[in-house]
Amino acid sequence: MIRKSSLLLGALGAFLLASCASRPQENTGADYLAGLGNAAPQAPQSLGVAEHTSYWDDDGTSGAAYIVVDLRRQVAEFYRGGHIIGVAAISSGVENRATPAGDYKILEKDIDHESSSYGIIEDSSGKTVNADATPRTPRPPGTRYVPAPMHYFMRITWDGVGMHEGFLPGYPASHGCIRMDRRVVPKFYENAYVGMPVKVVR
């Protein structure tokens, strides 16, 4: 569900206006993020994953575009010109496969991507018999391996980490990727570009 929101002022708005007032229009998202360190701007707390609140509210703001992924609050925020225009609830990597924090760029976009590392094993009727398989997992007779779909994939590392549509249980549950709310990930994908800065913070 995509809805309009007016939650972009208050403390966040004041912070962003103050931060961006002296920045030239031609600065890139990377320039802006480089000055933030780990103090990435925060969406209002009411937009946390506990409420599963995702939205897209593109009002035509101009300026540098970038994405901030907040692993603690389990949200991804799409910024343009220092101004949030979209928020997606996410599910990041489990503890032993944690999504790495850091500064990245979108390396590749693939709307119908499939995982090369993970998937399921299903029988001839389509029933899942192993929900956490790899291409090397032994398969019982009469079953087949099906790679995990990763629609709207936006790669941020060459070793397999990216943002994509996926199941959101409300807590970190992935193999390291950033699963995003299916209701808004198409908008993130449409407005993202190869080379766009992505900051992942804890």
C-alpha positions in Angstrom: 0.0 0.0 0.0 1.5 3.3 -1.0 0.1 6.3 0.8 0.8 10.0 1.1 2.5 11.2 4.3 3.1 14.5 5.9 5.5 13.2 8.5 8.6 14.9 6.9 8.9 18.0 9.1 9.5 18.5 12.8 12.9 17.6 14.2 13.9 15.6 11.2 13.0 18.4 8.8 14.9 21.0 10.9 17.9 18.8 11.0 17.9 18.1 7.2 17.2 21.8 6.3 20.1 22.9 8.5 22.4 20.1 7.1 21.6 20.8 3.5 21.3 24.6 3.5 24.9 25.2 2.7 25.3 22.3 0.2 25.5 23.1 -3.5 22.8 21.6 -5.6 25.4 19.7 -7.6 26.6 17.6 -4.7 26.1 13.9 -5.1 24.4 11.5 -2.6 27.9 10.2 -1.9 29.1 13.7 -0.9 26.1 14.1 1.4 26.5 10.7 3.1 30.3 11.1 3.5 29.6 13.9 5.9 27.2 12.0 8.0 29.5 9.3 9.4 27.2 6.9 11.4 24.8 9.7 12.2 22.6 9.0 9.3 19.3 11.0 9.4 16.5 9.1 11.1 12.9 8.7 9.9 10.3 9.4 12.5 10.1 6.5 15.0 6.4 5.9 14.0 7.8 4.6 10.8 9.6 1.6 12.4 9.1 -2.0 11.4 7.0 -2.7 14.5 4.2 -0.9 12.7 5.2 -2.3 9.3 4.8 1.2 7.9 6.0 1.6 4.4 5.2 4.4 2.0 6.2 6.3 -1.1 5.6 10.0 -1.3 7.6 11.5 -4.2 6.6 15.2 -4.3 9.1 16.0 -7.1 11.9 17.2 -4.8 15.2 17.6 -6.7 18.7 16.9 -5.6 21.0 14.0 -4.8 19.4 10.6 -4.3 20.6 7.9 -1.9 19.3 5.1 0.3 19.9 4.7 4.1 19.3 1.2 5.5 18.9 1.2 9.3 19.5 -2.3 10.6 18.5 -1.5 14.1 15.1 -0.2 13.2 14.7 -2.5 10.2 13.8 0.2 7.7 15.2 1.5 4.4 14.8 5.2 3.6 15.0 6.7 0.2 16.2 10.3 0.2 16.3 12.9 -2.5 17.9 16.3 -1.8 18.2 15.3 1.9 14.5 14.7 2.1 12.8 11.3 2.7 10.5 10.4 -0.1 10.0 6.7 0.7 10.3 4.2 3.6 10.3 0.4 3.3 10.1 -2.1 6.2 12.9 -4.6 5.8 14.3 -7.9 7.0 18.1 -8.0 7.1 20.5 -10.9 7.8 20.4 -13.2 10.8 23.2 -12.9 13.4 25.5 -15.5 11.8 24.9 -14.0 8.3 24.5 -10.4 9.3 24.1 -7.7 6.7 27.4 -5.8 6.6 27.2 -2.1 7.6 29.1 0.3 5.5 29.1 2.7 2.5 28.1 1.1 -0.8 26.8 1.9 -4.2 24.2 0.0 -6.3 26.3 -2.2 -8.6 23.6 -3.8 -10.6 19.8 -3.9 -11.0 17.9 -7.0 -12.1 14.1 -7.0 -11.9 13.8 -10.8 -12.1 16.9 -11.9 -10.3 17.2 -15.4 -8.8 19.6 -16.4 -6.0 22.7 -18.4 -7.0 23.2 -19.5 -3.5 19.9 -20.3 -1.8 16.5 -21.8 -2.7 14.1 -24.5 -1.8 13.6 -28.2 -2.7 10.1 -29.1 -3.8 8.3 -32.3 -4.8 6.4 -33.0 -8.0 3.3 -31.4 -6.6 5.1 -28.2 -5.7 5.2 -28.8 -2.0 8.3 -27.5 -0.3 10.3 -30.3 1.4 13.3 -28.1 2.3 12.9 -24.4 2.7 16.6 -23.6 3.3 18.5 -25.4 0.5 21.5 -24.6 -1.6 22.4 -25.9 -5.1 24.5 -28.5 -3.4 21.9 -29.8 -1.0 21.1 -33.5 -1.6 17.7 -33.9 -3.2 15.4 -36.9 -2.6 14.2 -38.8 -5.7 11.3 -37.0 -7.5 12.2 -33.5 -6.1 13.9 -30.5 -7.7 15.9 -27.5 -6.5 14.2 -24.0 -7.1 16.4 -20.9 -6.7 15.0 -18.3 -4.4 13.3 -15.4 -6.3 14.8 -12.0 -5.6 12.6 -9.6 -7.6 13.6 -6.0 -7.9 17.2 -6.9 -7.0 19.6 -4.0 -6.4 23.1 -5.4 -5.7 25.4 -3.6 -3.3 28.3 -6.1 -3.0 29.7 -8.5 -5.6 29.6 -11.4 -3.0 25.8 -11.4 -3.1 24.3 -8.8 -0.9 21.5 -6.7 -2.3 18.1 -5.2 -1.7 15.1 -7.0 -3.1 11.5 -8.0 -2.5 11.1 -10.6 0.2 9.2 -12.1 3.2 9.2 -9.8 6.2 8.6 -11.5 9.6 9.3 -8.3 11.5 12.9 -9.2 12.5 16.2 -10.1 10.8 15.7 -13.4 9.0 17.6 -13.3 5.7 20.9 -14.9 4.6 22.5 -11.4 4.5 20.4 -9.6 1.9 18.0 -6.7 2.6 14.5 -7.9 2.0 12.1 -5.1 1.3 8.3 -4.6 1.5 6.8 -5.7 -1.7 4.4 -2.8 -1.7 7.1 -0.2 -2.1 10.2 -2.0 -3.4 9.1 -1.4 -7.1 9.3 2.4 -6.4 12.7 2.1 -4.8 13.8 0.0 -7.9 12.3 2.4 -10.4 14.0 5.5 -8.8 17.3 3.9 -8.0 20.2 3.8 -10.5 23.5 2.0 -10.8 26.1 4.0 -8.9 23.6 5.3 -6.3 25.0 5.6 -2.8 23.6 3.2 -0.2 24.6 3.6 3.5 23.9 0.6 5.8 24.0 1.6 9.5 23.6 -0.4 12.8 
